[in-house]
Amino acid sequence: MEKRRYLYLSMVFFGLTFYCYGIAAYSVTAFLFVFFIWCLWKRRLKFREGLLCALIFTVVALPEVIVLGINAVHFGRTISTPLFTMPYFPDSVRSADILLLNFSFAQLGKNAWALFSHVFLQLPDIFFNSIPAFGPLYHVSIPFVFAGIIVFTIQLFREKNIEKQTRMLALWGFLVTGIWVGLITYEVNINRVNIIFYPIILLCAYGIGLAVRKWKKLWPVVAVAYGISSILFFGTYFTTYAEESREYYNKDFMEAVAEADSLEEYESLYITGNLGWQFNRDATEILTQYVCKIDAQYYQGKSNVSNGRELPAYADRYHYIYPEQQAAELVEMVGDGLLVLYQGDLQYIDFSYDVVDTVGDYLLLTVQN
């Protein structure tokens, strides 16, 4: 706001947020619209300056806006240009997650409770999002967050200095944008509304500042409380939590696939879609491509070299299976290839096999001749 060239440059980055996460379409736009209306009203911006900002933002975000548009109206085909592609996704289901497209007061209530419980009360969320005993910000932060939000909001509307009020509005608008995202997005968990934690951390600090200014003897108590919380958190995070959460990060699976891929005497790999905590062949393929450093040209069939190795075609080497559904045909399917199975998959195997190696909860098997 003090140097206009930076204001215009910021519009480029606001526009780029559209390519980061779909929620940006109805969060960033809302934030900028309200902020600009306020700045025009308070004469912090001239109309032509706001118009130029809007133009820069729109030009940068436009391809993604078109993607959202052609999928919203079920346009039916992808638009290609020499510089970028705007794809149509016939199987997209994300629109069901947006309250504005499927409004009901019952769902609004569920969304509000999910937001309030996970963010403000710090009640348990998905295990890999936060440690239940600590919450995303430590439970000791809860009163400071509420105090900070309430007092900051009051001070915002009482503030007479327009420049200071503009700065305060940016932070408060950030918070309101996070709340808006939480209300509009289907029953958010922490990772889907993580935008809100930036202003909440700042407002928590503001609340702590208010408390220690009012009760100076409270400062060492707050310092000790956060110090103990931090020590206990790291002590848990790197020990018991690391062991309990490893399943959700598919550590055993990735190590097993990496070892299987290194055994080049097996031309074909048959990889389970069982990750232990979910059945998902698409996820196992993505993880395999990641851990094996699959080259894009190799995946597309345009090259037989991947990660510096000459290999059989991708479709011939990597196969993703559901042992439960394909048990009857596995023997013929696998042949001389190598199986990567979750230990729970063994109940579906009705043929003799040899164990090449065991990696955590996964086994590398071959069909016994």
C-alpha positions, 0 to 999 in steps of 0.5 A: 500500500505504501509502494504501488509497484509492489501492490501491482506485483502482488496481484501476480502472486494472488493470481497464481494462488488459483493454480495451487488449490481450488479453494483459492477461487472462492477465498482469494477472490472474496478477500481481495474484493472486500479489501478493495471495496474498503480501500476505495471507500476509505480512499486508500486506493483510487478507482483506476488503481483498483481496476488495474489490480483487478486486471492483472489478477484476472489475466494471471488467473484466467486460464484456471478460471476457464478450467473451473468454468468449463467443468462447472457447465460440463463443457465436454471438451478440453481447450488447448493452446500452444502455451497451456491446456485448460482440461475438462474433467468428466469424473471430477467430484470436487464440486460436491464439496462446495456448499454454494453449489449444493446448499443446505442449512443442515450441511452449513451447520455441519461445516460450521461445527467441523471448523469450530471444533478442529480449529478453535477447540482443537478437538481431535482431527485426522491422526496425521494432521495433529497429535490429539494430546496437543492439537495444532496450536497446543491446547494452552493457546485456546484462551489466547486465540479467543481473547486475541480475536475478540479484542483485535476485532473491537480495536479494528472498528475503534481505530481512528488512524486509517493507515493502521486500520488498513493494516489491521483489516488485512489481518482480520480479513485473512481470518474472515477469509479462513472462516469463510473457507471453513463454512463453504467447504465440506466438513473441513479438517485441518489440512483443508482449512490451513489458510486460517492458521496464519492469522490465528497464530498472529492473533494468538500472539496478540492475545498473549501480548494483551494478557502479559501487558495486563498481568505482568507476572503472567509472562513466566507462566506463559513461557513455562507453559509453552516451553513444557508443551514444546518439549512434550510435543517433540518428545512425542512427535519423534518417538511414539507418534512417528511409529504410529503414523508411519502407516499413513505415510506408506513408509513400508510400501515405498521401501518394498517397492523401491527394493522390488524395482532394484531387482532388475532380474524381474522384468515385471512387478505386480504391486498391490493396491493395498496400503494397509489403511486404504485400498487405492490402486491409483495411490499405489501407482503414484507412490511407485512413480515417485519412489522409482523416479519414473521418467515422464517420457518413459511413462508415456511410452516415448522412451524405454529409459527411466532414471538412467536404466533401460527397462521394458515398457512401463505398461509391461513392467509395472502392474497394479493389482487387487489380490482379493479381486484377482486371486484366481488369475494371479498365477497366470498373470504373474508368471516369472514376475515379482509380487509386492503384497501387503501381509493381509493379502496373503489370505487370498493367495492359493498357490505356492510361493517363495518369499524373496524378502520382507519389508515391514508389513510387505512381502516380495514374492515369486510364484513357486515353480 
